[in-house]
């Protein structure tokens, strides 16, 4: 559930994808489905993928009870989730425990259990076999940025607007089919110096899943493609023509130590890459495939897709026992093109030590970087790059971007800005202020990856926003001649107005706003061929 305060998922919404293969026993006949989300309209779809899985699902059963909210003190003091005798099926060969937990409540000095990192344990037959943390310190990397609440900060087991992750614990090497085993759960004790945390809670689902033995001895699969990919969950990295990254998984019982992966966007123009490593059953790894020649992308039509295929295992094209899962295809879009000199224009906020940025090539090698920045300072760095694929990466160590409402309220943090502009021309890209941990802008130089050039819509930008002193208003596009820039209050009254000229499809003007009352305003640029309006907050 994202923080929906002033947050728009867009006309198409946002899609999250879960693999629910383990739960297939529940998906027969008439099924009742409940979504405990009252903010957004949820559209639920099932995709049935034909084929043979890595192993057959025989059964799934909750070890204690169906998903439940438990009091933290009861969990820590063994009042609930006590040791339980579980009989394993004598017709199954593989077993795992799947856990999904999220911490909630803001009690005690540590605001438990949403804001506390606890250690979780599974004990089998009196022996601790699994210990793990569900702490999510990557919320600021969430693709759903600029949510209405405190979305980028670390939490116990969840991030607003992101999927809750399950943790799978393989039992097969510790148990035997038909055996009766003792299963116990444990969690970090309530801190003696903060007893108030005892009032927190965890929403918990812990299931035992029973399987057949692996269906194949040798089977490698391309599980997913991270880039290029137009799936919105991966939009932090896309669109891009940087080295493609795929997820390789071993679905065979025997270790996977080598495989050859073939990629293409135009059939016949292949890039082959040999991966080596050591993946056990169901283990996976992100594989980056280097593109030595950028002609790989030239002439391709992105609507035809990007393909990745496993073509060899351990040097053999015939060893893979199930080739039906060897290939994966994604839709993708091409990154923007910047030809000629351009400059990066950064205006830091008053917490500049939290920020750094770098320019990298398609291999991730750094071409230029700024790692030491002064507060409230303008930086302009000019580049004229050779043909290739590049990325600008702006990072924030406090996960609150260049401008975040909560940091402004609690820390007095001001807003900064980061723009890419052609020398003597218009703005190419304006980074969002509320981007969390990082924002990445990918582009190409010297060649276009798409067949048709896109006509971009007008874009009106204000920075900083909110502001208490001065704002810069810029419009990239065309609203015609005789343009006016105006600030309008919520009663429709124009409180400030200036003439603004069209300079190579770009309009820009500065306003002093320290004399305005705090509150919401509209900023409008209008001309002979149209107008654009965006909201502005005076604080």
N, C-alpha and C positions, 0 to 999 in steps of 0.2 A: 504494500500500500504506500504510494508516494504521499508526501505532504501536499495536499491539494490546494493550499491557500494561495490563490493567484497563480496557480500552476496549470499549464495547458499541455496536455499530451498530444495535441494536434488533431486534425480531422480524422486521421486513420488510427489514432490511439497508439498504444505501445504493446508489443508482443513479448511475452516470456514463454520459454519452451522448457517443459519438464519431461524427462523420460519416466513414464509410469508403467513400464513393462512389469515391474515387480508386483504391481497392484492389479494385475489383469483378472484375478479371481473375483474382484468386486464389480467388474465391468461386463456383466451378463444380465440379460433380461431387463426388468424395470429397476432403475437405479435412482436413488435420491442424492442430489448434489447440493451442498451448502457452501456459500462463500461468505465469510465473515468480514465483509468489506462493504460499508454503506456509503462510501464516497463516490466511487466510479461505477459505471455500468460495465459489467464483465461479460465478454463474449468468449465462451469456452468451446474449443474445437478439439476433436481427437483425430490424429493422423495415424492410420494403421499401416505399418511398414511391413510389407511381405518379405518373408525370408526365414532363415534359421538363426536363432540367437546364439550367443557364445555358449550358453547352457540353458536348459529348459527350466522355467519356473514351475515348481510343484505346489508350493503353498506359501502363504504369508499369514502370520498370526501375531497380534500384539502380545508381548511377553507379560505385561501387567494388565493394562487396559488400553482402550483406544485413546487417542490424543487427549491429554488432560492438563489442566493448570495445577501445578503443585506448589505449595508453600516452600520457600527455600529452606527454612529451618527444619521442616519436616523431612526434606530430602537429606539434609546434612546430618540429622540426628537419627536417620534410619527408621523414621515413623512410616514413611512410604517407600516404595521401590525397594523393598526388602529382598533378601536372597530368596529365590524361587526355584523349585525343581521343575525342569522342563524336559519332556520326553522328545527326543529327536526321531524323525521318521526313519524307519528301517528300509524304505524304498528310495530314499534320497541319498546322494553322495556328497553334496556340497551344502554348506550352511554359512549364513552370515547374519550379523545383527546390524540393522539399519537404524540410526538414531537421527532425530531432528529435534533440536531444542532451541528455544529463544528466551532470553532473559527480559523480564519486565518489572515495572515498579521503580520508584525513585525514593527509596526510604533509607534511613541511616545517613551518616555523613558521606558515605560513598555512593549514595543514590542507587542502591541495589534494587533490582538486579539488571536494569538496563545498562548501567554504566560501569559494571564491574566484570573483570575477567576472572572467571572461575575455571578450575580444572575438573574435568569429568573423567570417570573411570568405569570400566566394566571388569568385573571379577568373575572368572570361570573356575568352578570347582575349588574355590578358595584362593586362586592365584590371579593376581592382577595381570590381565592380558592386554588391555587397551587403555591408554590414557591420552586425552586430547583436549585442546582448547577450541572453543567455538567463537572466540573473540574476532570481530570483524574490524580490522584497522584499515580496510581498503574502501570504506564507504565513499570517500572523496573521489574514487575512480569510477563511481557509478555513472552510467550513460545518461541517467535522468538527472541532469544538473538543474540548478536554479529552482529547486523546489521551495515551497513556502515555509518550511520549518528548518530545524537544525540538521538537515539531511547529511552533511559530509562527515559528521563526527563518528568515531568508533563506538560500537555497541556490542552487546553480548549476543552474538548469533544472528544478527539481522542488520540490514541497512534499509532505510526508507526508499521505496521504489526499486528494490532489487529482490532477487529470489533468495529464499531461505535455503541454505545448503544442507544436504544430508551427509552424514559420515557413515561409511560402510566399514564394518569390522569383520574380516574373514575368520570364521571359526574352524574351517575344515581341517586345518593342520593340528588342532587341539582336541578334536572330538571324533567319535565314531558313530556311524549310522545306527539307530536303535538305542543309543545310550541315553541314560537319564543324567542330566547335568544340572549343576547349580549355577544360576545366573544372578549376579548381584550388581547393583549400581551404586556409585559413590560420587560425592562432590566435595569440593573444598569446604572446610569448616567455616561456620560463621565467625568472623574475626572477633576476638575477645575484646578488642579496643573499639569496636563499632557494632555493638549488639543490635542496633536498630536495623541493620541489614537483614535480619531474620524475617522481616515482613515482606521482602521481595518475593517474586514468583517466577517459575519457568513453565512455559507451555511446552509439553513434552510428548513425543511419539517415539516409541522404541519397539521395533518389530523383529521377529525371527523369520528369515526367508530361507526356504528349502529349495534345493535345485538338484538337477541331474548332474552327472559328471560333465566336464567340458565336451562339447560336440565335436571339437577338432583338436588335433595335435599342433597343426601349423595353420594359423589364420591371422593375417594382418589386415587392419581396416583403417581407412581415412575416416575418422570420427566426425571431424568438422574442419572448416576453413575459417581462420580468424581474419585474414585479409588476403586478397580483396574480397569484400563481402558487403552487400547493401543491407543486411539484417541490422535493424536499429540497435540491437544489444551490443553490437561491435562498432558503433559509430564513433567512439573515441579514437579509433585507429583508422577509420575509413571516411571518405574514399582515399585511396593511396595507390601508388605504383612502386612503393618500397618492396623489399624482398617479401614474397608471399610466405605466410606462416600457416601450417596445417597441424592438426592434432592426430598423431599416429597412435593407435591402440593395438595391443596384442590380444586377440581373442582365442589364441591357441594355448593348449596346456603346457607346451614346451617353451622355453625362453626364446624371445625374438631378439637376435643380436645384429641383424643386418637386413636392410631392405632397400630397394631402389624405387624412388617415387618419381613419376613423370607428371609434369604440369604443362598446360597450354591454354591459350586464349584463341588461337587460330590453329585448327587441326593441321598437323604436319610440322608446325614450328614448335618443336618440343624442347623443354629443358628437363634433363634427367639428373637426379641427385641421389647419391648413395648415403643413406643414414646408417650409422653404427651405434650400438649401445647395448643395453641388457634390460629388456622389459619382461617381467613375469606376467602371468595370466591376468588379464584385464588392466594391467598397468598402461599408462599413456604418457606421451611426451609431446611438447610443442616442438615442431621441426621447422626451422627457417631455411628456405630454399633460395640460395643466391642467384640473382639474375646478372650475368656477366655482360650481356649485350642488350641495351634498351630496345633494340629492334624486335625483341620478344613481344612488346606491346603494340608496335606500330601496325596500323591497318586493321586492328581488331575492332569488332563491334561489341561493346560491352553487353548488349542485349542478348548475345549468344552465350554469355557466361564464362566463368573461369573453372577449369577442371583440374583435379588432382587424382592420380591413380597409382596404386601399388602395382608394380609390374614384375618385381622379383622379391623373393625371400631367400636370404642366405645364398645369394648368387644363382638361384634357380627360378625359372619362370613357371615351373610346374609343381613346386613344393606347396604352394598355398592351396589348401583343400576347399576353400569356399571363396571363389573370385567375385561372387555377387555383391560383396560389400567392399570391393577394392576401390571403387570410384566415387568421388563426391563432386558435386557441381554447385556453384553459387552464382547468384546474380551480383553484379557489381556496377558501380558508376566510376567514371574517370575523375581524377582530381583536376583542379583548376590549373590553368597554364599562366605562367608569368614570364613574359619575354622582355628582355631589356633590363636596365638597372632599376632597382627598387630599394626602399629603405624600411627598416623596422623602427618604429617610433613607440617607445615605451615611456609612460609617465608613471613613476612609482607612487605608492601610497606611503603612509607614515610607518609601515612595517616592512620596509624593503628588504630587510635581512631574511625574511621568509621566502623570498623569490629568487629564482635564477632562470635563465633561458639559454637555449642553444639551437644552432642550426646544424642539421645532420644530413648526410647523403643517404642513398637508398640502403646502404649496408649498416647504417647506424653510426658511422664514423663522424666525429664532431669536426665541423668546419670552422665554427666560431661559437663562442659562448660568453655570457656575462654571469658571473657567479658572485660578484661583490657589488651591491647596488646601494646608493644613498637614498635616504628618504625624500619624497616629494621632489623628484628630479626628472628632467627630460633627458632621454637618451635616444640618439638617432644614429643608426648604423646602416651604411649603404653597401649593397652587394650587386654584382653583375656576374651571374653564375654561368658555368658551362652547361651544355645540354645534359639533362639527367632528371632524376627524381629526388626530391628534397622534403624535409619536414622541419617546421619550427615548433619547438616544444617549450612551453612555459610551465614552470612548476611552482607550487606553494607548499612549504613544509608544514604549515599549520592547517592545511586542507580547507582554507576559506577563500581561495582565489584572490583576485585583486579588489573585490568589493563584496561584502557579505553583510546582510542586515544585522545578524546576531553579533558579529564582531564589532560592527559600528555601535551597537547599543551597549555592549558589555565592556569593550576594550577601547572604544573611541577610535577604532580603525577607520581611516578614510578610504576612498576609492581611487584606484589607479586605472590606467588604460594601456592597451597593447594593440597596435595597428600595423598593417603592412600597406605601404603606399608606393605607387610607381613614382619615379623621379620625374617631376614636372607634370604629374598626372593625378589620377583619382585614387581613392582608397580601394585596395584589393580585398582586404580582410580585416575585420574588427573582432578581436577576441572577446568572448563574454567575460564579464567581471566575476560572476558567481559560478566558477568552473570547478571548485573543489580542489583536488590534488594537482591536476594538470590539465592543460588543453593542448591539443596537437593539431597543427594545420599542415596538411600535405599538399604539395603542388609539383608540377613538372616545369622544366625549362627547355625551350628549343624544339619541342614537339608536342603535338596534341594527341591524346589517346582516344578521342571520340571523333566520329565522322562529321558531326554537325556542331557548329559553334552555338552555344546557348546565349540567348538574350536575357540578361539578368534583370530582375525587377528593381525598382527604386528601393534604397535602404536608408532610413533616417536614424541617426545615432546621436546619443547624448552622453557626454562623459565629463566629469564623474556623475553618476546618478545612483543614489541620492547625492545632493551637494548642499553646502551651507553658504558658499561664497561665490563661486564662478562656475559656469558651465560652457562647454564647447558644443555647438550644434553643427553636425555635418550631414549632408545628404549626398549619396552617390547615386547618380541616375539623372533623370531629366524631368523637371516640372515646367520647363519653358522659361520665358523671359519675364521681366518685371516681378521677380520673386520677392516675397516677404517672409521673414521669420518672425513668429509671434509666440508669446507665452500667454496662455489662456487659463483663467481660474475655473473652478468647478461651477461657477454661475454663468459661464460663457463670456465673461468680461476679459478683454485683451488688456493685460497689465504691462506688457513690454512688446516693442515692435522695432524691427530693423530691416532695411533693405539688404538684399544679399544677391551677389552676382554669380552667374554660371561660369565656372572656370573648368573647362574640359570635362563636362559631365560631373562636376562636383561643386557643391555649395557649402560654404562654411562661415560661421559667425560665432562671436563670443557674447555672453550675457553675464552681467553682474546680477546676482540674485540674493545678495545678503540683505537687501531691503524688503524682500518678500516675506509674508507670513509663512510659517511652517505649514506644510500640507501637500495635497496633490494638485498638480497642474497638467495641462496639455501643452506640448510644444509642436508647432505647426509650421511647415514651410509650404507655401502655395505660390503658384505661378500661372502663366497663361495656358499651360497644358496639364494642370492637375495639382494635387496637394498630397502631402504625407503628414501623419500625426502620430506622435508617441507620447506616453505618459512620462511625467517627471515628478520627483519627490524633493521638496525643499525641507531640509531638516536643520 
